[in-house]
Amino acid sequence: MAQDTDIRIRSALVTRDQVVEKINRGEYLVIAADETILDGLPSGNWIAGTIPYFMTNEGGKADREHIFVNTIEGVQPSNAPRITLYDANSISRIAQEAPEHGFTIVILPAMSEVHLSYAQNAPDYPNMYFSPIIGWISGVHLDDVGNRNAKVGFGPARGMLFDQQAVAMHVPLPGNQLANINIVNLFNQGQGPEIKFKSTGFSVSDCTINGEPANLADYIKYAKVDTRLPLVANYSGVMINVSIQQVDEANQKVDLYAPVFSDISYRFAQPVDNYIESFNKELSASDSENISFSCNCILNYLYSELEGKKTRELTGPITFGEVAYQLLNQTLVYLSLSGGSR
């Protein structure tokens, strides 16, 4: 039987005790918090990712004490969301297991095997792009990088935390509602040379620059490239970023937050003068009234100094990567739910 109650998603930054109350009431939750706050939550209808950075109603902030929670409202027992745990092998089923009419929210731990598998292979998964898939890459406080692993929380299994699995919530919608995914990417390809790679991967060295053999680490050094700017590929008019994690000059390699793909043309991005101004201009063309879920990249937070600054009315986790079907970097992605009763 089709459900006839509208699905709504409400977001808030709350205390751990408030989340425990919501879990005990059986509510369906997508939550984000520092691992110390997530650890030991009771079992229930929730998924989670570790991250202590958020866009709140007051602006961007780092907070290890509170939990950012998205509550799925309007759930009918006869057509409830389904919560699934995936590993690097089974993640390829995510689109096949998505609801026929609805959406999926997925969280993957940064630098895990399942993250790497999804990043490299998601565009080719069966049924990909037939049902909206949105989500984010969990992370850690930047002070903890190298000392602590990103994790996800799987509510049904006594709230267990995993660092090599992904979690997803498949949410059916009533027939009169539609889910749409949008990407706010402020970066465009710059005027620099065309860069291509022979293989797909998160770590690169050899490449061609304007058709000539070269090494990317050497090029970045000698061209004095600002590595806050991502590599950008143009996929039929859609700009896809690949952000620089670090340049290892000693070993002549560059580590990335997302993979580059072989034989795709990349250029370093044009600089963005004013992130907030550019963001507001970009979003003004869209209908923000029905935005239900969003996340923004930690690199936007850092490089554009978003602490204490608002990105319109959009709130959510600040993440180590974004998912809008495939893995993205240095973007803001959001889910809109349209239609429904008025």
PyMOL commands that set and color helices and strands:
alter all, ss='L'
color gray80, all
select helices_A, chain A and resi 16-24+35-38+77-79+90-93+113-124+142-144+216-222+275-284+298-303
alter helices_A, ss='H'
color red, helices_A
select strands_A, chain A and resi 8-14+28-33+46-50+53-56+59-62+67-73+82-86+102-109+133-138+152-154+160-162+166-172+177-184+195-196+201-204+206-209+212-215+231-235+238-242+244-248+253-260+266-268+291-297+316-319+322-324+327-328+332-339
alter strands_A, ss='S'
color yellow, strands_A
deselect
rebuild
show_as cartoon
